[in-house]
Amino acid sequence: MLFSYKPFTHIHRIENYDIYVQYFFFNLFLYEPNDISELIHNDFREIFDTHPVPIGDRLRNIYKIYLTLSRDEKIMVQNAFKQNQLIEKICNNFISPIKYSDLENSISEELKKFFNSSWTLLTNKNETTNTKIKEKCGNIYEHCCDLFIDERQNFTICPVCGIEELLGEHEACEDPNDGEKKKVREAYDHYLPKALYPFISISFLNLIPICGHCNNDYKYTYDTPYYENNRQKCFYPFSNQEINDIDIKIIFSQKVSVLNKSSDWEVSFLTSSNIEEEIVSWDRIFQVKQRYMQRIKKKEKSWKNILIGAMKDKHATQSWSDFQEKFYNNIDIFGQTNGIIQKAYCDYYFSNLLPAYIEEITDE
């Protein structure tokens, strides 16, 4: 990832739902009470009662099945509950997550049904349904708006690719509770796929808005912590490191003036930090290098024309180093689509093609 989201310093309203669910499982594992009502948080009672099938019946089924499991089977479910929500440690490969397929089949199926239903309920766009959930937990549009409000994030482009714009605060909705206004937002990607891992479908440290191309065309259900059944490090989406130390360079075997007509070059990622493994998994999952090369070929002509136009307007007394610095300042890698790779193209031009241009205009 190019950028990381700033996590909320407080519990957002929508996270209340996950708190209620965690209360249920924590007490189930700890006490195994004779009555399921002891597992229902007081603030969750109305939600539990008003959604008898997707919530009430499924939690009852989970409760009944869990009590019939063997000791080892119960421990596996408990470990999945404890470990899978530690998203940062999973990303850093300090612990391994537990999959649905690791659990006893009957409890696995019921957990999957419950968490899929819960995600569907939280994201339901119908204002006339799920009123108790909205009353106690708000809605996902509030979360989307609050994530970007007052420039909380220093970027407005997709933090994964940097080449697509995000629907931020204003595009999503000025008032997320205004029933008259159409609500739009970027898709929330389940960083650890909800189809593979229990207990993470409604964890908002596992949910990040990313552009549709990254989410639907590349990430999809890719098993983020694994590659060919081997554990891998991957970027944590809510790191304190707002911008990751990734320098994008155009590497070539033979210098060419038009990249679009050559195959003797590629995009490379350089870093001075210890994040090489994270970069490899990021590129593997989202095919970033390939997408960057395609975009550079598509935009090369317009970027080159912009550069040459600016160079023609350069004041005679301005040094080329000052010109380059000023030109770079006009490229906004945080809020300008393609900015991150336009800068890489300019690096290539200034380092390899500018000397020939200077010689050409000097001869004139």
C-alpha positions as CSV (number, residue, x, y, z in Angstrom):
1,M,0.0,0.0,0.0
2,L,1.1,3.5,-0.7
3,F,-0.8,5.1,2.1
4,S,-2.3,3.9,5.4
5,Y,-5.5,5.0,7.0
6,K,-5.5,6.9,10.3
7,P,-7.5,4.8,12.7
8,F,-10.2,6.4,14.8
9,T,-9.0,7.4,18.3
10,H,-12.5,6.5,19.6
11,I,-14.9,3.7,19.1
12,H,-17.1,4.6,16.1
13,R,-20.8,4.0,16.5
14,I,-20.9,1.3,13.8
15,E,-18.3,-0.7,15.9
16,N,-20.9,-1.2,18.6
17,Y,-22.3,-4.1,16.6
18,D,-19.0,-5.9,16.7
19,I,-18.8,-5.1,20.5
20,Y,-22.1,-6.8,21.0
21,V,-21.0,-9.8,19.0
22,Q,-17.7,-10.1,20.9
23,Y,-19.7,-9.9,24.2
24,F,-21.7,-12.9,23.0
25,F,-18.7,-15.1,22.1
26,F,-16.4,-14.0,25.0
27,N,-19.0,-15.0,27.6
28,L,-20.0,-18.2,25.7
29,F,-16.4,-19.3,25.8
30,L,-15.9,-18.2,29.4
31,Y,-19.1,-19.4,31.1
32,E,-21.0,-21.7,28.7
33,P,-24.3,-20.6,30.4
34,N,-27.4,-22.7,30.4
35,D,-29.5,-19.8,29.0
36,I,-28.5,-18.0,25.8
37,S,-30.1,-14.8,27.2
38,E,-27.0,-14.4,29.4
39,L,-24.9,-13.9,26.3
40,I,-27.0,-11.0,24.9
41,H,-25.6,-7.5,25.7
42,N,-28.4,-5.3,27.0
43,D,-28.0,-2.8,24.1
44,F,-28.1,-5.7,21.7
45,R,-31.4,-7.1,23.0
46,E,-33.7,-5.1,20.6
47,I,-31.5,-5.9,17.6
48,F,-31.5,-9.6,18.6
49,D,-35.3,-9.7,19.0
50,T,-36.2,-7.7,15.8
51,H,-34.0,-9.8,13.5
52,P,-35.1,-13.3,14.6
53,V,-33.7,-15.2,11.5
54,P,-30.4,-13.5,10.5
55,I,-29.3,-12.8,14.1
56,G,-31.5,-14.5,16.7
57,D,-31.8,-18.0,15.2
58,R,-28.3,-18.1,13.9
59,L,-26.8,-17.2,17.3
60,R,-29.0,-19.8,18.9
61,N,-27.7,-22.4,16.5
62,I,-24.1,-21.4,17.2
63,Y,-24.8,-21.6,20.9
64,K,-26.3,-25.1,20.7
65,I,-23.7,-26.5,18.4
66,Y,-20.8,-25.0,20.3
67,L,-21.9,-26.8,23.5
68,T,-21.8,-30.1,21.7
69,L,-18.2,-29.7,20.5
70,S,-15.3,-31.7,21.9
71,R,-12.8,-29.8,24.0
72,D,-10.3,-29.6,21.1
73,E,-12.9,-28.3,18.7
74,K,-14.0,-25.6,21.2
75,I,-10.4,-24.5,21.7
76,M,-10.0,-24.1,17.9
77,V,-13.1,-21.9,17.8
78,Q,-11.8,-19.9,20.7
79,N,-8.4,-19.5,19.1
80,A,-10.0,-18.3,15.9
81,F,-11.9,-15.7,17.9
82,K,-8.8,-14.5,19.7
83,Q,-6.3,-14.5,16.8
84,N,-8.3,-13.5,13.8
85,Q,-9.1,-10.1,15.1
86,L,-5.5,-9.2,15.7
87,I,-5.2,-7.9,12.1
88,E,-1.9,-6.0,12.6
89,K,-0.1,-9.1,14.1
90,I,-1.5,-11.2,11.2
91,C,-0.2,-8.7,8.6
92,N,3.2,-8.7,10.3
93,N,3.3,-12.5,10.4
94,F,3.5,-12.6,14.2
95,I,0.5,-15.0,14.3
96,S,-1.4,-17.0,11.8
97,P,-5.2,-16.6,11.3
98,I,-7.6,-19.6,11.6
99,K,-9.8,-20.4,8.7
100,Y,-13.4,-21.6,8.5
101,S,-12.0,-24.8,7.0
102,D,-10.0,-25.4,10.2
103,L,-13.1,-25.5,12.3
104,E,-15.6,-28.4,12.9
105,N,-17.9,-28.3,9.9
106,S,-21.3,-27.6,11.7
107,I,-20.0,-24.7,13.7
108,S,-18.1,-23.4,10.7
109,E,-21.2,-23.3,8.6
110,E,-23.3,-21.5,11.2
111,L,-20.6,-18.9,11.9
112,K,-20.3,-18.2,8.2
113,K,-24.0,-17.7,7.9
114,F,-24.2,-15.4,10.9
115,F,-21.3,-13.2,9.9
116,N,-22.4,-12.9,6.3
117,S,-25.9,-11.9,7.5
118,S,-24.4,-9.4,9.9
119,W,-22.3,-7.7,7.1
120,T,-25.4,-7.6,4.9
121,L,-27.5,-6.0,7.6
122,L,-24.8,-3.3,8.4
123,T,-24.5,-2.4,4.7
124,N,-28.3,-2.5,3.8
125,K,-29.2,0.7,1.9
126,N,-32.9,0.4,2.7
127,E,-33.8,3.2,5.2
128,T,-37.0,1.4,6.3
129,T,-35.3,-1.8,7.5
130,N,-32.7,-2.5,10.2
131,T,-34.0,0.5,12.2
132,K,-32.7,-0.8,15.5
133,I,-29.3,-1.4,14.1
134,K,-29.2,2.1,12.6
135,E,-30.4,3.5,16.0
136,K,-27.6,1.9,18.0
137,C,-24.9,1.5,15.5
138,G,-25.5,4.2,12.8
139,N,-24.7,3.2,9.3
140,I,-21.7,2.5,7.1
141,Y,-22.1,5.9,5.3
142,E,-21.5,7.6,8.6
143,H,-18.3,5.6,9.0
144,C,-17.3,6.4,5.4
145,C,-17.8,10.1,5.8
146,D,-16.2,10.3,9.3
147,L,-13.2,8.4,7.9
148,F,-12.4,11.3,5.5
149,I,-14.1,14.3,7.3
150,D,-12.0,17.4,8.0
151,E,-9.1,15.9,5.9
152,R,-8.5,13.1,8.5
153,Q,-6.7,11.3,5.8
154,N,-4.0,13.2,3.8
155,F,-4.9,11.4,0.6
156,T,-8.0,11.4,-1.6
157,I,-6.9,8.7,-4.0
158,C,-6.9,4.9,-3.6
159,P,-4.3,4.0,-1.0
160,V,-3.6,0.7,-2.7
161,C,-2.9,1.8,-6.3
162,G,-2.7,5.7,-6.2
163,I,-4.2,5.8,-9.8
164,E,-7.9,6.0,-9.0
165,E,-9.8,8.6,-7.0
166,L,-11.8,7.7,-3.9
167,L,-15.3,8.8,-3.1
168,G,-14.6,10.7,0.0
169,E,-16.6,12.8,2.4
170,H,-18.4,15.1,0.0
171,E,-19.1,12.5,-2.7
172,A,-20.4,10.0,-0.1
173,C,-22.9,12.5,1.4
174,E,-22.9,15.8,3.2
175,D,-25.3,14.3,5.7
176,P,-25.1,10.5,5.9
177,N,-28.5,10.4,7.6
178,D,-30.3,12.5,4.9
179,G,-32.8,10.1,3.5
180,E,-33.5,12.3,0.5
181,K,-30.0,12.1,-0.8
182,K,-28.6,9.2,-2.7
183,K,-25.8,7.6,-0.7
184,V,-22.7,6.5,-2.6
185,R,-19.4,5.3,-1.2
186,E,-16.4,3.2,-2.2
187,A,-16.6,-0.5,-1.5
188,Y,-15.1,-1.6,1.8
189,D,-12.6,-4.3,1.2
190,H,-12.4,-7.2,3.7
191,Y,-8.6,-7.2,3.8
192,L,-8.6,-10.7,5.3
193,P,-11.4,-12.2,3.1
194,K,-14.7,-12.8,5.0
195,A,-15.3,-15.9,2.9
196,L,-12.2,-17.6,4.5
197,Y,-11.9,-16.3,8.0
198,P,-14.5,-16.2,10.9
199,F,-14.9,-13.2,13.3
200,I,-13.5,-10.6,10.9
201,S,-16.5,-9.7,8.7
202,I,-17.6,-6.8,10.9
203,S,-14.2,-5.8,12.3
204,F,-13.5,-2.3,11.0
205,L,-9.8,-2.8,11.4
206,N,-10.2,-5.3,8.6
207,L,-12.3,-3.0,6.4
208,I,-10.9,-0.4,4.2
209,P,-12.4,1.7,1.4
210,I,-10.4,1.1,-1.8
211,C,-11.2,1.8,-5.5
212,G,-13.4,-0.5,-7.4
213,H,-10.6,-1.8,-9.7
214,C,-8.4,-2.8,-6.7
215,N,-11.4,-4.4,-4.9
216,N,-13.3,-6.2,-7.7
217,D,-10.7,-6.8,-10.4
218,Y,-7.6,-7.6,-8.4
219,K,-8.1,-8.3,-4.7
220,Y,-11.4,-10.0,-4.9
221,T,-11.1,-13.0,-2.5
222,Y,-7.3,-13.3,-2.6
223,D,-6.0,-14.9,0.6
224,T,-4.0,-11.9,1.8
225,P,-1.8,-13.5,4.5
226,Y,-0.8,-16.5,2.3
227,Y,0.9,-17.2,-1.0
228,E,0.7,-20.8,-2.2
229,N,0.0,-21.9,1.3
230,N,3.0,-20.1,2.7
231,R,2.6,-17.2,5.2
232,Q,3.6,-13.8,3.9
233,K,3.8,-10.4,5.4
234,C,1.5,-7.8,4.0
235,F,0.8,-4.1,4.7
236,Y,-1.4,-3.3,7.7
237,P,-4.1,-0.8,6.4
238,F,-4.2,1.2,9.6
239,S,-0.5,1.7,10.3
240,N,0.9,4.8,12.1
241,Q,3.1,5.1,9.0
242,E,0.8,7.3,6.9
243,I,2.9,7.0,3.7
244,N,4.9,3.9,3.1
245,D,8.6,4.2,2.1
246,I,8.2,3.1,-1.5
247,D,10.1,4.8,-4.3
248,I,8.8,4.0,-7.8
249,K,11.4,3.9,-10.5
250,I,11.4,3.2,-14.2
251,I,14.3,0.7,-14.8
252,F,15.5,0.1,-18.3
253,S,18.0,-2.1,-20.1
254,Q,18.3,0.4,-22.9
255,K,17.4,4.1,-22.8
256,V,14.5,5.0,-25.1
257,S,12.7,8.3,-25.7
258,V,9.3,6.7,-26.1
259,L,8.5,4.0,-23.5
260,N,5.3,3.0,-25.2
261,K,7.2,1.6,-28.2
262,S,9.7,-0.4,-26.2
263,S,9.7,-3.5,-24.0
264,D,13.1,-2.9,-22.6
265,W,11.9,-1.3,-19.3
266,E,9.9,-2.1,-16.2
267,V,8.6,-0.5,-13.1
268,S,10.6,-1.2,-9.9
269,F,9.8,-0.5,-6.2
270,L,12.7,0.6,-4.0
271,T,12.7,1.2,-0.3
272,S,15.1,2.0,2.5
273,S,12.8,0.4,5.1
274,N,12.4,-3.2,6.0
275,I,9.2,-3.7,4.0
276,E,10.4,-5.7,1.0
277,E,8.2,-8.7,1.8
278,E,5.1,-6.4,2.2
279,I,5.9,-4.7,-1.2
280,V,6.1,-8.1,-2.9
281,S,2.8,-9.3,-1.5
282,W,1.2,-5.9,-2.4
283,D,2.3,-6.2,-6.0
284,R,1.4,-9.9,-6.1
285,I,-2.2,-9.3,-4.9
286,F,-3.0,-6.1,-6.8
287,Q,-0.6,-6.5,-9.8
288,V,0.6,-3.0,-9.3
289,K,3.7,-3.0,-11.5
290,Q,1.7,-4.3,-14.5
291,R,-1.0,-1.6,-13.9
292,Y,1.6,1.1,-13.5
293,M,3.3,0.2,-16.8
294,Q,0.0,0.1,-18.6
295,R,-0.9,3.5,-17.2
296,I,2.5,5.0,-18.0
297,K,2.2,3.9,-21.6
298,K,-1.3,5.4,-21.8
299,K,-0.3,8.8,-20.2
300,E,3.3,9.1,-21.5
301,K,2.4,11.4,-24.5
302,S,0.4,13.9,-22.4
303,W,3.0,13.9,-19.6
304,K,5.8,14.5,-22.0
305,N,3.9,17.4,-23.7
306,I,3.3,18.9,-20.3
307,L,7.0,18.6,-19.5
308,I,8.2,20.1,-22.8
309,G,5.7,22.9,-22.5
310,A,6.9,23.8,-19.1
311,M,10.6,23.6,-20.2
312,K,9.9,25.9,-23.1
313,D,8.4,28.4,-20.6
314,K,11.4,28.1,-18.3
315,H,13.0,31.5,-17.5
316,A,16.6,31.7,-18.9
317,T,18.0,32.6,-15.4
318,Q,16.3,29.6,-13.7
319,S,18.6,26.7,-13.1
320,W,17.4,23.2,-14.3
321,S,17.6,21.9,-10.7
322,D,15.3,24.7,-9.5
323,F,13.0,24.0,-12.5
324,Q,12.8,20.3,-11.6
325,E,12.0,21.0,-7.9
326,K,9.3,23.5,-8.9
327,F,7.8,21.0,-11.4
328,Y,7.7,18.2,-8.8
329,N,5.9,20.5,-6.4
330,N,3.0,20.7,-8.8
331,I,2.6,16.9,-8.7
332,D,0.3,16.0,-5.9
333,I,0.9,12.3,-5.1
334,F,-1.8,12.4,-2.3
335,G,-4.7,13.9,-4.2
336,Q,-3.9,13.6,-7.9
337,T,-4.7,10.4,-9.7
338,N,-1.6,8.9,-11.4
339,G,0.5,11.4,-9.5
340,I,2.7,8.7,-8.0
341,I,3.6,7.3,-11.4
342,Q,3.7,10.7,-13.2
343,K,6.5,11.6,-10.8
344,A,8.3,8.3,-11.7
345,Y,8.0,9.2,-15.4
346,C,9.4,12.7,-14.7
347,D,12.3,11.1,-12.8
348,Y,13.0,9.0,-15.9
349,Y,12.8,12.0,-18.2
350,F,14.9,14.3,-16.1
351,S,17.6,11.7,-15.5
352,N,17.8,10.2,-19.0
353,L,16.2,12.5,-21.6
354,L,16.6,16.0,-20.3
355,P,20.4,16.2,-21.2
356,A,19.6,15.5,-24.9
357,Y,16.8,18.2,-24.8
358,I,19.2,20.7,-23.3
359,E,21.8,19.9,-25.9
360,E,19.2,20.3,-28.6
361,I,18.0,23.7,-27.6
362,T,21.6,24.9,-26.9
363,D,22.6,24.0,-30.5
364,E,19.6,26.0,-31.7
